[in-house]
Structure formats: structure tokens, C-alpha cells
Amino acid sequence: MSDAPPEPDCALGAPHPRETLHLIGQEAAEQDFLEAYNSNHMHHAWLISGPRGVGKATLAWRIARFLLATPEDDNNGGGGMFGAPPAPETLDIDPDHPVAHRLHALSESRLFLLRRPWDAKAERLKQEITVDEVRKMKNFFALSSADGGRRVVIVDAADEMNVNAANALLKLLEEPPADTVILLVSHQPSGLLPTILSRCRALRCRTLTPSEIAEALQQAHVDAGDNADALAALAGGSAGGALRLITQDGLALYAEIVAIFAGKTDRQRALKLAESTVGKTNADRFALALELVDLFIARLARAGVAGPPTPEAAPGEAQLLTRLSPNSDASRRWATLQQELGARARHGRAVNLDPAALMLDIVLKINETAVKTAA
């Protein structure tokens, strides 16, 4: 077993984005970048945004691999005595290219990866990207300049920078070193400094279809079986979210949430669910349970306006949503409850409230709203 610390930019159970050579579903974003590259309108900073788990980091690594493996005079303007080479139509690079091997091993001297560091003293990943990590780039630029050629920085994820780190990166964006491309991966760009946003060109990644999610899972050597549609519905078009649901048994957990409210609220079942989220070893299950409860209420709110979503994400879900959210008045009631319980869950986690107590409280609030709706 490896003693290497976990990588903060890699989903549990998934290959690291640098190991994924084929990107699914983001052809438009790739073409936007290639058009800029081929027209000699390369920007020094790119903001790759979109929901979690749709391939943003994979796109960043594909761009980095492409830039570091492609000679600079191939950029639609060199070519020497034999004329300019044809403009590249894809970001694909031969997997056996030396740059591909070095990136896979994190040994490429012209790449700097900015991500949350490992805290050796606490034996865990830090919660933020600190300013010290940004300052390390000064040494990177000093050393890599001797090698010549392009240099690439990947920030994954930019949302995780603290204020000091963000301001330090901003200085770099304002006065970027020559021949440097900075790729910022962001799940929520609205939370970044406006001055950072203004200095980046945007590449937006979209959510994936059920068939694309199934293809992405297959590429990660994960079999979705007959659950591709349900996974896509719960994961919101995120392959990373679908993988998380598989590795943490999320479909069964959601089905249990639906079953609790299928008839008269099953308190014993609710208690069993709450107790299954207690303890450090169940921290991930607790977090996922809160997210799935939030999603359940959101689907209730939408059902009152647009009808139950298809496909079902759990057996009996459509009938339950129709019963609990029959009209727009019920929809508004569920939407209000979603906001209230979301704030309650965030506060409960912040003050380390007992997971079982928090889960039971949430179940009771859902039951109260269900009773009011029926009345």
C-alpha cells in the first residue's frame, strides 16, 4: 500500500484527471481554446468553470499536455523553411510522448500545480490553498526559465484559495511571466475576486447526459449497470457525482430517504438512517445524506410545478413526489423548507452538532411540511 498522501484534486475512487486522456462531453470548450490557439489570440489566463465532476480538471490537464508537448513555432506562424504546419484540430497528444509521461509522474519541470497542501503535522489535507503555496511559484518561474519554452500553471481549485492566496495570485495575473499560461479550475466562479475574473478568458464546461456519464464511468473502469439514468438524475449531470454515488452507495441511501416518507413517516427507519451517519468513519456518509435530503426536497419543489421528474431516482419516487407536492402552493412550501433546512444543516455541521440529532430534526421538519401540505 502506498504511503503517499491523498491528492486533493482527485475524486474518491476515480483516476486522477492527469491520467484521463479522453475528455467526454466538453468538445465545445476544447474548440474554443483551439480557436484561440490557432488564431494566435492566446490569453495568458483561462478560467475553466462548470459544475463539479464534469471534466474541468481533465480539460486543464489536456490543455497543459498539449501546450507543453507542442513546439511554440507550431502555433500557426512558424514552420521555418518548410512553411507553417497545419493547425491542430484536437488537444490529443500521443500517450507515449515524453511530456505525457512526465505529467503523469508529476515530474514535468515546466508545470506548476497549485492545490491544497498536505499538513504533515496534522496528517490531513489543509482546508485552503495558502499564500505560501502561491509564493512557491516564484521559485518555479526562476528554475523553469532556464529550460526555455512554455510554462503552465494549473490551479485546482481556485475556489479553495484563501484571501491572501487569491491576492498573491492576482499579482501574478496582472504581471504574468513571459510564455506562461495559467489555468484556473473553478466550481463557483462567482465566489472569486472580480479582479481575477476580469483577467481570465472563460472556458465553460456543461453538464453531461446520461449516456455521457455512463461512458465516463466506463472509462474509469466503473460499471453503472442499469442505473445510468438514476445516477444522472441524482448527480445533476456530473460524472464525478455519479462516481461518488456508486462508491458511497448513494442510490441505496436515496432510496432509503424516499422509503421513509413513502407512507406515514417511518420513525424507526429514520432513526436507523440517522444512526448510520454517526462517527468519524461515517463522515462521508453524513455529508452525502445531507446532500441527498436537500436534493429530495428540491425535487419535491420542482414536482409541484413541472410534475415528478423522469426518470425516477428510486422506486416509488414519482408517486411520492406527486402526493407530497401536488401544486404550486406546495412547491413554494417545499422551496422555503429547502432554504431553511440548508441553513440548519450548515450551522449544525459548523458547530459539530450530533449527526443523528441533526438528521432526525430534518426528517421531522420534512414530516411537518408534508402534514401541512396534506391538510
VOGU-3710 file (C-alpha; in Angstrom, 3 decimals, decimal comma):
1> msdappepdc> 0,000/0,000/0,000  1,304/3,458/-0,912  2,150/5,891/1,882  1,624/8,875/-0,419  -0,872/11,412/0,943  -4,252/11,733/-0,825  -4,468/14,173/-3,710  -6,976/16,971/-3,048  -7,804/17,367/-6,735  -8,884/13,750/-7,261
11> algaphpret> -12,344/12,297/-6,578  -12,562/9,239/-4,359  -12,383/6,059/-6,438  -11,571/7,908/-9,671  -8,342/8,143/-11,648  -6,620/11,499/-11,341  -7,576/13,934/-14,139  -3,972/13,867/-15,434  -4,441/10,126/-16,083  -7,611/10,644/-18,144
21> lhligqeaae> -6,557/11,141/-21,749  -10,040/11,239/-23,312  -12,430/14,011/-22,264  -16,139/13,323/-22,687  -18,779/15,945/-23,418  -16,662/19,113/-23,459  -15,876/19,350/-27,173  -17,176/22,935/-27,378  -14,811/24,148/-24,645  -11,881/22,373/-26,318
31> qdfleaynsn> -12,696/24,000/-29,642  -12,933/27,445/-28,023  -9,387/27,010/-26,748  -8,072/25,623/-30,047  -9,599/28,502/-31,998  -7,757/30,980/-29,790  -4,531/28,976/-30,103  -4,724/28,636/-33,879  -5,558/32,314/-34,397  -2,607/33,464/-32,251
41> hmhhawlisg> -5,012/35,009/-29,739  -3,787/33,021/-26,794  -4,659/34,561/-23,458  -2,274/34,175/-20,526  -5,021/33,080/-18,087  -8,028/30,815/-18,580  -10,901/30,216/-16,157  -12,329/26,729/-16,649  -15,702/26,737/-14,897  -18,717/24,482/-14,520
51> prgvgkatla> -20,332/22,094/-12,036  -18,196/19,646/-10,095  -17,269/16,427/-11,806  -17,963/17,339/-15,440  -14,340/17,274/-16,623  -12,919/20,732/-15,862  -9,679/19,420/-14,371  -9,333/16,855/-17,157  -9,625/19,696/-19,666  -6,975/21,695/-17,795
61> wriarfllat> -4,559/18,751/-17,929  -5,307/18,172/-21,623  -4,511/21,820/-22,361  -1,332/21,633/-20,282  -0,213/18,435/-22,035  -0,956/19,992/-25,431  0,898/23,251/-24,732  3,961/21,594/-23,236  4,231/18,963/-25,985  3,607/21,292/-28,943
71> peddnngggg> 6,610/23,363/-30,132  5,950/27,078/-29,922  6,752/27,697/-33,589  3,922/25,307/-34,499  1,463/27,942/-33,332  0,217/28,882/-36,812  3,039/31,189/-37,582  6,335/29,306/-37,624  7,200/26,382/-39,748  10,613/27,611/-40,903
81> mfgappapet> 11,771/26,748/-44,435  9,061/24,127/-44,893  6,201/26,519/-44,208  3,679/26,612/-41,389  2,426/23,227/-40,153  -1,310/22,549/-40,305  -3,302/23,984/-37,428  -4,031/21,326/-34,793  -7,651/20,169/-34,718  -7,511/18,439/-31,347
91> ldidpdhpva> -5,765/18,638/-27,999  -4,813/14,956/-28,236  -1,159/14,126/-27,556  0,452/10,727/-28,066  0,278/8,911/-24,685  3,896/7,838/-25,251  5,127/11,411/-25,664  7,798/12,240/-23,035  5,706/15,176/-21,774  2,739/12,854/-21,208
101> hrlhalsesr> 4,927/10,539/-19,132  6,379/13,406/-17,110  2,961/14,921/-16,405  1,657/11,548/-15,294  4,582/11,280/-12,870  4,325/14,958/-11,799  7,942/15,394/-12,859  7,485/17,996/-15,610  9,703/20,957/-14,713  7,610/23,389/-16,794
111> lfllrrpwda> 4,374/22,675/-14,915  3,343/24,082/-11,533  0,336/22,551/-9,782  -1,299/24,822/-7,210  -3,626/22,881/-4,900  -4,380/22,348/-1,237  -1,201/21,114/0,515  -0,751/18,173/2,855  -0,397/19,103/6,531  2,198/16,583/7,770
121> kaerlkqeit> 1,772/17,618/11,397  -1,996/17,161/11,412  -1,776/14,269/8,909  -4,517/15,652/6,714  -5,055/17,927/3,752  -5,362/21,604/4,558  -8,793/23,106/4,002  -7,468/26,007/1,904  -4,801/26,864/-0,627  -2,491/29,109/1,369
131> vdevrkmknf> -0,378/32,044/0,315  2,764/30,003/0,962  1,786/27,689/-1,889  1,368/30,650/-4,246  4,759/32,018/-3,211  6,384/28,747/-4,261  5,641/29,758/-7,837  8,429/32,347/-7,631  10,947/29,522/-7,348  9,163/27,650/-10,125
141> falssadggr> 9,438/30,554/-12,539  13,075/31,129/-11,615  14,024/27,483/-12,184  11,832/26,732/-15,192  13,003/29,797/-17,118  16,335/28,057/-17,638  14,596/25,265/-19,562  13,015/27,638/-22,066  9,692/27,073/-23,774  6,204/27,440/-22,424
151> rvvivdaade> 5,296/27,095/-18,784  1,892/26,129/-17,452  0,263/26,649/-14,050  -2,833/24,670/-13,025  -4,851/25,992/-10,066  -7,253/23,308/-8,834  -9,468/24,568/-7,452  -9,292/28,344/-7,461  -12,327/28,421/-5,137  -10,158/26,928/-2,375
161> mnvnaanall> -7,683/29,826/-2,173  -7,864/31,908/0,971  -7,887/35,703/0,690  -4,110/36,104/0,901  -3,509/33,391/-1,673  -6,054/34,945/-4,046  -4,399/38,366/-3,765  -0,971/36,846/-4,378  -2,248/35,071/-7,479  -3,866/38,296/-8,663
171> klleeppadt> -0,449/39,982/-8,759  0,768/37,181/-10,986  -2,227/37,588/-13,303  -1,584/41,331/-13,519  2,064/40,846/-14,499  2,335/37,331/-15,917  5,787/35,929/-16,717  6,567/35,508/-20,408  5,468/32,320/-22,187  3,231/31,294/-19,278
181> villvshqps> -0,343/30,045/-19,398  -2,347/29,890/-16,140  -5,344/27,539/-15,978  -7,777/28,125/-13,111  -10,342/25,410/-12,377  -13,415/26,804/-10,614  -16,668/25,209/-9,442  -18,177/28,537/-8,334  -16,530/31,429/-10,196  -18,976/33,914/-8,633
191> gllptilsrc> -17,034/33,492/-5,383  -13,713/34,567/-6,909  -12,346/38,105/-6,787  -13,865/40,188/-9,605  -10,351/41,342/-10,464  -9,297/37,726/-11,003  -12,315/37,071/-13,211  -11,595/40,157/-15,303  -8,094/38,931/-16,125  -9,148/35,473/-17,317
201> ralrcrtltp> -10,726/34,232/-20,503  -13,624/31,875/-19,803  -13,998/28,249/-20,831  -17,328/26,846/-19,645  -17,950/23,139/-19,195  -21,503/21,818/-19,387  -23,302/19,041/-17,532  -23,243/15,565/-19,077  -26,060/13,460/-20,499  -26,855/10,032/-19,002
211> seiaealqqa> -25,092/8,293/-21,893  -22,015/10,515/-21,446  -21,962/9,773/-17,718  -22,126/6,037/-18,477  -19,248/6,452/-20,941  -17,196/8,424/-18,423  -17,781/5,789/-15,742  -16,784/3,060/-18,161  -13,580/4,968/-18,911  -12,908/4,992/-15,150
221> hvdagdnada> -13,500/1,221/-15,142  -16,746/1,573/-13,186  -19,868/-0,261/-14,342  -23,077/1,747/-13,850  -25,181/-1,284/-14,804  -28,839/-0,355/-15,259  -28,508/2,718/-13,022  -27,157/5,248/-15,528  -30,402/7,255/-15,699  -30,902/7,316/-11,922
231> laalaggsag> -27,259/8,228/-11,389  -27,510/11,065/-13,914  -30,670/12,367/-12,230  -29,124/12,450/-8,765  -25,681/13,563/-9,909  -27,015/16,540/-11,853  -25,093/15,646/-14,989  -21,798/15,183/-13,131  -19,700/12,086/-13,823  -17,745/12,764/-10,642
241> galrlitqdg> -21,000/12,984/-8,694  -22,202/9,712/-10,215  -18,944/8,005/-9,261  -19,311/9,286/-5,706  -22,840/7,886/-5,544  -21,546/4,497/-6,671  -18,570/4,352/-4,321  -20,619/5,546/-1,325  -23,758/3,525/-2,123  -25,663/6,741/-2,730
251> lalyaeivai> -28,510/5,209/-4,763  -29,449/2,945/-1,857  -29,172/5,880/0,542  -31,527/7,991/-1,579  -33,943/5,082/-1,893  -33,955/4,841/1,908  -34,801/8,560/2,199  -37,702/8,091/-0,224  -38,887/4,998/1,665  -39,010/6,895/4,980
261> fagktdrqra> -41,709/9,204/3,594  -43,431/6,751/1,239  -46,311/6,146/3,658  -46,720/7,545/7,112  -43,271/8,773/8,138  -41,344/5,717/9,331  -39,663/6,922/12,532  -37,806/3,663/13,147  -36,394/3,773/9,656  -35,470/7,421/10,116
271> lklaestvgk> -33,710/6,611/13,390  -31,731/3,831/11,730  -30,684/6,193/8,931  -29,657/8,865/11,441  -27,566/6,435/13,474  -25,760/5,267/10,324  -24,246/8,770/9,933  -22,618/8,942/13,370  -18,859/8,801/13,927  -15,695/9,765/12,043
281> tnadrfalal> -15,844/6,699/9,836  -19,298/7,779/8,624  -18,424/11,431/7,982  -18,654/10,998/4,210  -21,996/9,209/4,539  -23,310/12,022/6,729  -22,282/14,640/4,180  -23,835/12,657/1,344  -27,048/12,060/3,319  -27,466/15,809/3,866
291> elvdlfiarl> -26,904/16,482/0,176  -29,402/13,802/-0,864  -32,047/15,073/1,552  -31,543/18,553/0,087  -31,893/17,079/-3,407  -35,045/15,195/-2,376  -36,677/18,435/-1,191  -35,550/20,226/-4,370  -37,178/17,508/-6,477  -40,332/17,914/-4,367
301> aragvagppt> -40,346/21,652/-5,071  -39,949/21,131/-8,818  -42,630/18,421/-8,905  -45,326/20,858/-7,771  -44,721/22,979/-10,867  -43,486/20,604/-13,551  -44,660/17,227/-12,309  -42,446/14,446/-10,978  -39,049/14,267/-12,685  -38,281/11,442/-15,038
311> peaapgeaql> -36,658/9,042/-14,718  -37,267/8,041/-11,119  -34,166/8,096/-8,951  -35,666/5,500/-6,580  -38,594/3,054/-6,639  -41,871/4,805/-5,879  -40,357/8,279/-6,074  -42,730/9,646/-8,736  -45,849/8,624/-6,789  -44,428/10,106/-3,571
321> ltrlspnsda> -43,488/13,431/-5,165  -46,918/13,703/-6,773  -48,631/13,107/-3,439  -46,464/15,463/-1,378  -46,209/18,244/-3,956  -49,437/18,341/-5,971  -49,475/22,030/-6,912  -47,574/25,330/-6,995  -48,541/26,214/-3,408  -46,901/23,019/-2,194
331> srrwatlqqe> -43,930/23,755/-4,429  -43,367/27,121/-2,737  -43,677/25,492/0,686  -41,005/22,902/-0,173  -38,726/25,527/-1,687  -38,921/27,561/1,519  -38,193/24,479/3,591  -35,168/23,662/1,428  -33,649/27,036/2,238  -34,386/26,673/5,950
341> lgararhgra> -33,010/23,154/6,233  -29,966/24,048/4,151  -29,091/26,798/6,620  -29,844/24,471/9,544  -27,551/21,769/8,125  -24,686/24,221/7,517  -25,000/25,587/11,054  -25,219/22,099/12,532  -22,049/20,977/10,795  -20,241/24,191/11,724
351> vnldpaalml> -20,902/23,693/15,434  -20,383/19,902/15,272  -23,953/19,067/16,195  -24,563/15,343/16,668  -25,239/13,949/13,154  -28,062/11,696/14,361  -29,824/14,578/16,110  -29,471/16,800/13,052  -30,763/14,125/10,677  -33,762/13,352/12,895
361> divlkineta> -34,579/17,043/13,200  -34,516/17,373/9,415  -36,787/14,354/8,998  -39,284/15,818/11,478  -39,315/19,172/9,660  -39,993/17,390/6,358  -42,811/15,458/8,013  -44,349/18,649/9,421  -44,384/20,208/5,940  -45,868/17,048/4,460
371> vktaa> -48,705/17,134/7,030  -49,400/20,818/6,282  -49,474/20,084/2,578  -51,915/17,219/3,046  -54,143/19,479/5,159
//
